[in-house]
């Protein structure tokens, strides 16, 4: 089990599935299968641990889907008689380049002229997000149907987004 490394959050989504009871491991296995069916280029999955709180707190297992610098950290866990699902799409810092980008003025110039965001990078990041989001939604829909629960509305499926051009 890998330890989680922090990422700059690009988007986030969560939902409490009232009345659904399943195991996180079963949920993660179903999501991994849904991702494999989509054949997302350069993507791989692993299980990671995030701390629930401070230094001595327990750890919570997440499913991480990584493609280049982008990561999806997906959580599925029981919450009372229900089950919640959340995901965080983020960008991992990359060593020396992250250090260089963090220096005032130098970082701004570096990001703007030496490593600008291109339409292609934004498009592929959005396609990665959509592919993994669709995989998670397929699993949520299938589990909800199997239990006779209401499917999520279009509005309930939308993530909270940050501007990817930054």
C-alpha positions in Angstrom: 0.0 0.0 0.0 1.5 3.3 -1.1 1.3 6.5 0.9 -0.6 9.3 -0.7 1.3 12.3 -2.0 -0.5 15.7 -2.1 -1.8 17.1 -5.4 -3.1 20.4 -6.5 -6.9 19.8 -6.7 -8.5 20.4 -10.1 -12.0 19.0 -9.4 -13.9 17.2 -6.7 -17.1 15.2 -6.6 -19.0 13.3 -3.8 -22.3 11.7 -3.1 -24.0 9.8 -0.3 -25.8 6.8 -1.6 -28.6 6.3 0.8 -29.3 2.7 1.6 -26.4 1.2 -0.4 -24.2 -1.1 1.6 -21.1 -2.6 0.0 -17.4 -2.9 0.9 -14.8 -0.4 -0.3 -12.7 -3.3 -1.7 -15.7 -4.5 -3.8 -16.4 -1.0 -5.0 -12.7 -0.4 -5.9 -12.5 -3.7 -7.8 -15.6 -2.8 -9.8 -14.2 0.7 -10.6 -10.9 -0.8 -11.7 -12.7 -3.2 -14.0 -14.8 -0.3 -15.5 -11.5 1.7 -16.1 -9.9 -1.3 -17.8 -12.9 -1.6 -20.2 -12.3 2.0 -21.2 -8.6 1.4 -22.1 -7.5 4.8 -20.8 -4.1 5.5 -22.3 -1.2 5.6 -19.9 -3.4 5.1 -16.9 -2.7 2.7 -14.0 -4.3 2.1 -10.6 -3.0 1.5 -7.1 -4.3 1.5 -3.6 -3.0 4.4 -1.4 -3.5 5.5 2.2 -4.7 8.9 3.3 -4.7 9.8 6.9 -8.1 10.5 8.4 -6.7 13.4 10.5 -3.5 14.4 12.2 -0.2 12.6 12.9 -1.5 9.6 14.9 -4.8 9.2 13.1 -6.0 6.1 11.3 -5.5 5.7 7.6 -8.2 5.4 4.9 -7.6 3.4 1.7 -8.3 5.1 -1.6 -8.1 3.9 -5.2 -5.6 6.1 -7.1 -5.8 6.3 -10.9 -2.8 8.0 -12.4 -2.1 9.2 -15.9 1.2 11.2 -16.2 1.0 14.0 -13.6 -2.8 13.7 -13.1 -4.2 11.6 -10.3 -7.8 10.6 -9.4 -8.1 9.6 -5.7 -11.4 7.7 -5.4 -12.9 6.9 -2.0 -15.8 4.6 -1.3 -16.8 3.9 2.3 -19.7 3.0 4.5 -21.3 5.9 6.3 -24.0 4.8 8.7 -26.6 2.7 6.8 -25.4 4.2 3.5 -22.2 4.4 1.4 -20.4 7.5 0.2 -18.3 7.9 -2.9 -16.0 10.8 -3.6 -13.2 11.5 -5.9 -10.5 14.2 -6.2 -8.8 15.0 -9.5 -5.4 16.6 -9.0 -2.0 17.3 -10.5 1.1 16.0 -8.7 4.1 18.2 -8.4 7.1 16.9 -10.3 10.3 17.3 -8.3 12.7 19.9 -9.5 10.2 21.5 -11.9 7.7 21.9 -9.0 10.5 23.6 -6.9 11.3 25.9 -9.8 7.7 26.8 -10.4 7.3 27.7 -6.7 9.9 30.4 -6.7 8.2 33.9 -7.0 8.7 35.6 -10.4 10.9 32.8 -11.7 8.0 30.4 -11.3 5.6 32.7 -13.1 8.0 33.1 -16.0 8.7 29.3 -16.0 5.0 28.4 -16.1 4.2 31.0 -18.7 7.0 30.7 -21.2 8.8 27.4 -20.7 5.9 25.2 -19.6 2.7 26.8 -20.9 -0.6 24.8 -20.8 -1.6 23.8 -24.3 -5.0 23.0 -25.7 -3.9 19.4 -26.1 -2.9 19.1 -22.4 -6.2 20.6 -21.3 -8.1 18.4 -23.7 -6.4 15.2 -22.6 -6.8 16.1 -18.9 -10.5 16.6 -19.5 -10.8 13.3 -21.3 -9.0 11.5 -18.5 -11.4 13.2 -16.0 -14.4 12.2 -18.1 -13.2 8.6 -18.6 -12.7 8.0 -14.9 -15.8 9.9 -13.9 -17.8 7.8 -16.3 -16.3 4.6 -14.9 -17.2 5.6 -11.3 -20.7 6.6 -12.4 -21.2 3.2 -14.2 -20.3 1.4 -11.0 -22.5 3.7 -8.8 -25.4 3.2 -11.3 -25.0 -0.6 -11.4 -24.8 -0.9 -7.6 -27.8 1.4 -7.2 -29.9 -0.6 -9.8 -28.9 -3.9 -8.1 -30.2 -2.6 -4.8 -33.3 -1.0 -6.3 -32.1 2.5 -5.4 -32.8 5.7 -7.3 -30.2 6.7 -9.9 -28.4 10.0 -9.6 -29.7 13.0 -11.5 -27.7 14.9 -14.0 -27.0 17.6 -11.5 -25.9 15.1 -8.8 -23.2 13.8 -11.2 -21.4 17.1 -11.9 -18.0 17.7 -10.3 -16.9 21.0 -8.7 -14.2 22.3 -11.1 -11.3 24.6 -10.9 -9.9 26.4 -14.0 -7.6 23.9 -15.7 -5.8 26.6 -17.6 -4.0 27.8 -14.5 
